[in-house]
Amino acid sequence: MKTVSDTLKAARDLLVTKGWTQGTFARTAAGHTVEGRHEFAVCYCGWGALEAVTRELFTPEFQAADRALMAAGGFTHFPSFNDAAGRTLDEVLAVFDKAIAAQEAPLDPQ
């Protein structure tokens, strides 16, 4: 079973290796909007990358990763963050990195 960190890392890798987009889950090479899990997707938004990794939206695996992103970024809706005007891939990746680090941090024994 994948951990939340595994899911976040896999989605982050898609954003880096395949590409990032805004305003839709994913796009084809021709620029058409598609779901993140679509076989012809070539670039993804943050949620689209999570969908590509989990193969469905709103599964427990997807939701746990989404909650981790929201906690790391301090917001209540990740797509709004991803799609904000002027947002950059580096800013999106930074939230993924922070969420991954939080998932991998040892629990505080106090």
RALINWO-V175911 format. One record per pair of residues at least 4 apart in sequence whose C-alpha atoms are under 8 Angstrom apart, sorted by the first residue. I is the first residue (numbers start at 0). J is the second residue. D is the distance in whole Angstrom. If there is no record, write none. Layout:
i={I,I}
j={J,J}
d={D,D}
This chain:
i={1,1,2,3,3,3,3,3,3,3,4,4,4,4,4,4,5,6,6,6,6,6,6,6,7,7,7,7,7,7,8,8,8,9,9,10,10,10,10,10,10,11,11,11,11,11,12,12,13,13,13,13,13,14,14,14,14,14,14,14,15,17,17,17,18,18,18,19,19,19,19,19,20,20,20,20,20,20,21,21,21,21,22,22,23,23,23,23,23,23,24,24,24,24,24,24,24,24,24,24,25,25,25,25,25,25,25,25,25,25,25,26,26,26,26,26,26,26,26,26,26,27,27,27,27,27,27,27,28,28,28,33,33,34,34,34,35,35,35,35,35,35,35,35,35,36,36,36,36,36,36,36,37,43,43,44,44,44,45,45,45,45,45,46,46,46,46,47,48,49,49,49,50,50,50,50,51,53,53,53,55,56,57,57,58,59,60,61,62,63,64,65,65,66,67,67,67,68,68,68,68,68,69,69,69,69,69,70,70,71,71,71,71,71,72,72,72,74,76,77,78,79,80,81,81,82,86,86,87,88,89,90,91,92,93,94,95,96,97,98,99,100}
j={5,6,6,7,60,63,64,67,99,102,8,64,98,99,102,103,9,10,49,52,53,60,61,64,11,49,64,95,98,99,12,95,99,13,52,14,45,48,49,51,52,15,45,48,92,95,16,17,17,18,42,43,48,18,19,42,43,44,45,48,19,41,42,43,41,42,43,42,43,44,45,88,24,25,26,42,43,44,43,44,81,82,44,82,32,33,34,43,44,47,32,33,34,35,43,44,45,46,47,48,32,33,34,35,40,41,42,43,44,47,48,30,31,32,33,34,39,40,41,42,43,31,32,33,39,40,41,42,39,40,41,37,40,40,47,50,40,43,46,47,48,49,50,51,54,40,47,50,51,52,54,55,51,47,48,48,78,81,49,77,78,81,91,50,65,77,78,51,52,53,61,64,54,55,56,61,55,58,60,61,61,61,61,62,62,63,64,65,66,67,68,69,77,70,71,98,102,72,77,94,95,98,73,74,75,76,77,74,98,94,95,97,98,101,94,97,98,80,80,81,82,83,86,86,91,86,90,91,91,92,93,94,95,96,97,98,99,100,101,102,103,104}
d={6,7,6,6,7,6,5,8,8,7,6,8,8,5,6,7,6,6,7,7,7,8,8,7,6,7,6,7,8,6,6,8,7,6,7,7,7,5,5,7,6,6,8,7,7,7,6,8,5,7,8,8,6,5,5,7,6,8,7,7,7,6,5,8,7,4,6,5,5,6,8,7,8,7,8,6,5,5,8,6,7,5,8,6,6,7,8,8,7,8,7,7,5,5,6,5,8,6,4,8,6,5,6,5,6,7,5,4,6,6,8,5,5,5,6,8,8,5,6,6,7,5,7,7,6,5,5,7,8,7,6,6,7,8,7,8,7,7,8,4,6,8,5,5,8,7,7,6,4,8,6,7,8,5,5,6,8,7,6,8,7,7,7,6,8,7,7,6,6,6,6,8,5,5,6,7,7,8,7,6,8,6,5,5,6,6,6,6,6,6,6,6,7,6,6,5,8,6,7,6,6,5,6,5,6,7,6,7,7,6,8,6,5,8,6,8,8,8,7,6,6,6,8,7,6,7,7,8,7,6,6,7,7,6,6,6,6,6,6,6,6,6}
